Structures are given as structure tokens and as C-alpha cells.
Amino acid sequence: MADKKYKYITHIIRGKTPWEAYQAAAWKPRGRMKVSEWTANNRVLDAKNSAEPGRWKNSRTPYMIEVMDTFGNKRIEEITFMGSTQVSKTETMFNMMGYTVDQDPGPLMYVKAREDDTFSDAHNRLRPMFTESEVLIDHVPGQAPEKLTQKEFRLIPCTFYFAGSNSPAALASKPVRYLFLDETDKYPRFSGREASPIKLARHRTRTYWNRKIVKISTPTTKEGYIHQEYLKSDQRRYYVPCPHCGHYQILLFHNIKIPKDEREPGRIRELRIAWYECEKCKKKIRDHHKHGMLNRGKWVGDGQKINTLGELVGERKTGKHAGFWVNALYSPWLTFSEIIAEFLEAKDDDADLMDFKNSWLAEIWEEKAEYKESDQVLANTADYTPGEVPEGAVVLTAGIDVQKYYVYYVIRAWGANLRSWLIDEGELDSEPEDGLDAVKENIMGKQFNQGENGNGRKLGIALANIDSGYRTSEVYGFVSLYPRTRAVKGASRKPIRPYVSNIIDVHPVTGQRLKRGVRVWTLDTEFFKDFIFRRMGLDPDHERGWHVHGDITLDYADQITSEHKITVRRGRSEWEEWQPKTKGAKNHLWDCEVYAAAAAHMLKHNINVLVKQLESQPPGARPDPGQAGQNENWVTRRVQASGGGSWINRGN
């Protein structure tokens, strides 16, 4: 029985009442038509938004036929397309949407980086797709097609949702069977205070056993989303035959050639003097050869090869995830001369060169700005005994990374100019049912001898920063009981200051924040990583050194060098950020070092006060810190005596 609301609608669409349109669309027989066949029969490109208006021709972009037909394959759940501009990525995605509405309806969502961009596409590209197609217009029930710019648009017999990756509310609400993600590498890492926008959107498909997720984008860096997703797929690449020798090959930029005496981009573009050199016979392949090559091309997946006859040899990697890669050399609208002229114009500017590599060659860009290897850390150790505090240190801080069943920690000593020494590091078993007892007993309850022979002086942890990302409620409960600890988290966006704090406890009735409630400190982790990196590997006697002892393990050295700082560019924008060298590499101790450094910065004023006081007194006049209570150690008493107050309660 159709929805009753349609019988009250009087709007006429193409000579049909809404009821008749609904009946025609909802009950018409659907054959096993391929997506490419449906597209050729029903997709019409409008003159306003297309360089080649009229009925869709699969022969113009034959490499997209298998991409579209894979969408109709019931065994495939995800499709990843990593490609350059000017290869019909988005139009192919729209073809899949049209096929879905007409042939296999279900709730679907289209997501772009920004909400405004999504609605712009809905109005300027999707609306004409519906109005120009005799088949698709029948799925618009009694509403003007112009309303295709709303967040939720009801079609017959499915619903179309539009969302921007910057809108967590739109990404995390109703379930959808079909999810289309456009230009994923432009999405932010996090959506407001929520998780990754892609994860939020994917969660909406979990209730459908026959879901489809389509992701398309030009790549950015090695760690970019589309590149990582392509690596998880069956990694298909489009091989085309040489018109002279028949050898199948991938079209790659380094095989585009120009005369030796030609370097003027404008002249090369105008005269079209570039050619493609076959990697086997070395003969010249001209632009007019491209059409025939593309139509005889074949997609070759991971584990397969292709012979001269165009026959695939070997078994393609099996799974539910299909991946496709194609660059601008395959585009029927671009000549070889245009491509190499673009390169010559971009080669002297890093930002332009990155854009060329990403947007034209569909290749990743990675520029290592700064990095260190584990052997460099092992080779730059200071001469002191592990577990003992050097004479120049006045404060101990700890960084603690809480995981599901383990706790990682670093204890570091700090002195003048925030010179520091690694005292202890490691991994502790910590079952959830035991709370954070391991932290209490093995970190906060420990004291360390200072000096070569101890000399009766001991130091305890002055401040410990504990990551609250895992087992959050346990961390909050722990820091509420132990004033020498703080709950911390990394900032999703770069904050104004290296660290800021907010009270999270509120009154259950009034909703006002409690003055003595649990406070969470948000850290600019990039700032503290830079701080450590600048000092890492300095001479062992340097007054601003960041030192390690001679007994550190290779695992520790590997973890604290698990990330490197690279330059990321998108268009004209450029910034540097820390990223893992290898996906999935352990970095828990590196995070701990960041938290310990943040704790030292929080105590920086007090450290400076203590350093001045200790320098003005002879060693024999120093008090015995071993007599200090658990919540009042030697450092705390000295700061309070100097009028500095307790740093535990000090704000920003």
C-alpha cells in the first residue's frame, strides 16, 4: 500500500499524477541491467554543466565501465576510486546514484567536505540529472526538482540524504544502505567533537547486509584516507595496448616525451608536440591513438598479469573491496602536451608541484621535513645511571598512556632550561577490573635516589599527565583522588596555547560547572613534539639537552622515533604535521614523552624558582626530601616556601 500522503498531492509530473508516478516507479519490473547499460540508456548530460552535453557515451571513458558494473556486483561491498581530476570520477558516482534510485532503491547519502559544497552539487549537478532523464523524473513525487537541495529529499521509493563532513549531526543520524563519499582527502580528521566523519558516516550503513560504500578522491599523502583505502582493496589498474606493438602497459608520466630543445609550456600546449613513448617498442604514441587504446584497455588487479592478447593471467585478490586507480593521462579531454606543459609550469614551486602530482598524476606526495631514526637516539646517550636522578634535576614528571589491558609510562627528570633526563620507562599490566592500581603502586608511589650514591635525597613524581582517551571514567576517577595527576587529551584543532583546561563535572540540578570538579587538560601535541624533537640528539653535555641513558631498549628508541614531521599541501595551503612513519607502528612511549614534557611546561615557573634557590645554597644545606609525605614532597614545600603557591591548583 502506498503512503497515504501521496494521494493528497496534486502536482502533475510529465502528465502523471503523483499516485500514478508512484505506482509506475514502485512496481515496475526491474531486470538484471548492468550499471553501465542503465547509464547509456538513461543518463543525459545537461549543456550547462557538461562540455559534451547529450546522452552518456560509455565509449568516451571506457575505463569507467568496470567501475560502474562493479557497483552492481552483489559480492562487492566497498569501492575505492583514487584518481586525478578530469577522469569523470564524480559523474560516475552520480551514475551509480541514478541506477540505485531506479533499479535497486534504498536510502542513500551523498557526502562532500563541506555542507555548502554538497548542496551546490545537489542543485547544479544532481537536479539536472533527474530533470533530464525520463526515467529519473518519475521518482520525484509531487515536489519540484529544485528542492533537491534539502538535507533530506524523499524520492519514490527511497530517501536521499545530503551531508557535509563538517556536520556531525547529519552524519550520525539515520541509517542508509548506500553511502557515497566524494573527495575524502579533503575531509577533516574529526567532525567537531565527534570521531572521524568517515567513521561516523560508515556507522550508518551497519544495519544493512547488502550495503554499498563508494569513496572517490584525488590522493594527498601516504597517510591520506583514499590511499590507505586503496591499499586495502584489490588494487586494480588500467592497462592499455600500444597501437604499434600491442604491449599492455599503465600510462605513466615519465614516458611523456618532448623535443629536447622545447621547454616553453605555452608553445608545447599550443603546438601539441608531446608524445607518449611505449615502454617496450619505444615508438611514439600520439593523442589520436588514445581513443582506441582506452577502448581495448583492461583492469588488472593485485595478483594478476596481462599478456599481449589482452588476456588476464592469475587470480585477482578476492574480497568485498574493489579499488581502482587512474591518472590524467587516461582522460579523453587532456592531451599529452597539456599534461607535460602543466608540469613545466609547476615544477619550480613546491605547492604547484604537489597539486600536479596529486590532481594530475593521482600520486601521493610526501615531503619529510624532519625525522630521526632509532639508531640516532641510541648513539646520543648521556653518562648517568638509569633509575637515579642526576644532580642538576629538581623535578620529576611522568607521562602515562592508558590502554585497554596495559599502561605505558615514562618518568623524566627536569632541571634548568628544561634540560631533562630519562629516569624510567616501561609497560605495566593493568586489567580494567583493577582500576589504575598499577599507576598508584608502580609510578606515583615510587621515589628515586638523586646523585651518584643517593646521598639520602629522594624525589617522587611532582606531576603526572594521564591520557584519558581509553578507560576514560577510570582516569577521571583516579585524578580526582590524586592531586599530583592530571587527565589530558590531544587537541583535535590547534589551540591558542600549548595547553588549556576545562572542568567537566557539573551540578546535577543547576548544570553549573563545579569549582572543584575534575579538570581535563587539552594539549597541543604538535607543540610538545616539536619541543622534544629540537632537543633530541643534542650533545650529552648540552645545557638544553633531552637525554636518555645508555640502557634504553631498541623498542623504546623505535617508539619515540615512530613519527616524523612532514609538509602537507592542499592547493595553496601549506602546513606541517606529525604523522606515523608506518601505519600501525607502536608509539605509546612517544605519547608518554609528550605528556611528560607537557607536565614540565605546566611546572616551568616552579622549576625555575627551585633551580635558583638550589643554586644559591651549598649542597649540604639542602633538606632531606625523603621525609616528605605522599602528597607533599620536597619540591612542593620549596615552592610554597618561596611564595609560589601549589602548582597543582595553578591554572593556565
Sequence and secondary structure as in RCSB ss.txt:
>XXXX:A:sequence
MADKKYKYITHIIRGKTPWEAYQAAAWKPRGRMKVSEWTANNRVLDAKNSAEPGRWKNSRTPYMIEVMDTFGNKR
IEEITFMGSTQVSKTETMFNMMGYTVDQDPGPLMYVKAREDDTFSDAHNRLRPMFTESEVLIDHVPGQAPEKLTQ
KEFRLIPCTFYFAGSNSPAALASKPVRYLFLDETDKYPRFSGREASPIKLARHRTRTYWNRKIVKISTPTTKEGY
IHQEYLKSDQRRYYVPCPHCGHYQILLFHNIKIPKDEREPGRIRELRIAWYECEKCKKKIRDHHKHGMLNRGKWV
GDGQKINTLGELVGERKTGKHAGFWVNALYSPWLTFSEIIAEFLEAKDDDADLMDFKNSWLAEIWEEKAEYKESD
QVLANTADYTPGEVPEGAVVLTAGIDVQKYYVYYVIRAWGANLRSWLIDEGELDSEPEDGLDAVKENIMGKQFNQ
GENGNGRKLGIALANIDSGYRTSEVYGFVSLYPRTRAVKGASRKPIRPYVSNIIDVHPVTGQRLKRGVRVWTLDT
EFFKDFIFRRMGLDPDHERGWHVHGDITLDYADQITSEHKITVRRGRSEWEEWQPKTKGAKNHLWDCEVYAAAAA
HMLKHNINVLVKQLESQPPGARPDPGQAGQNENWVTRRVQASGGGSWINRGN
>XXXX:A:secstr
   GGGGG    BTTB HHHHHHHHHHS      HHHHHHHH EE TTT SS EE  TTTSTHHHHHHHHHT TT
  EEEEEE SSS HHHHHHHHHHHHHHHS   EEEEESSHHHHHHHIIIIIHHHHHH TTGGGGS SS GGGTTS
SEEE SS EEEEEETT HHHHSSS  SEEEEESGGGS SS TTSS HHHHHHHTTTT TT EEEEEE   STTSH
HHHHHHHS  EEEEEE TTT  EE   GGGEE  TT   HHHHHHHT  EEE TTT  EE GGGHHHHHHT EEE
 TT EE TTS EES    SSEEEEEE GGG TT  HHHHHHHHHHHTT HHHHHHHHHHTT     EEEE   HH
HHHHS  SS TTSB TTEEEEEEEEEE SSEEEEEEEEEEGGG EEEEEEEEEE  GGGTTHHHIIIIIT EEEB
STT TT EEEEEEEEEE SSSHHHHHHHHHH TTEEEEEE SS  SSSEEEEE  B TTT  B TTS EEEEE H
HHHHHHHHHHBT  TT TT EE  TT  HHHHHHHTSEEEEEEEETTEEEEEEEESSTT   HHHHHHHHHHHHH
HHTHHHHHHHHHHHHTS GGGS  GGG BTTB HHHHHHHHTT   GGG   
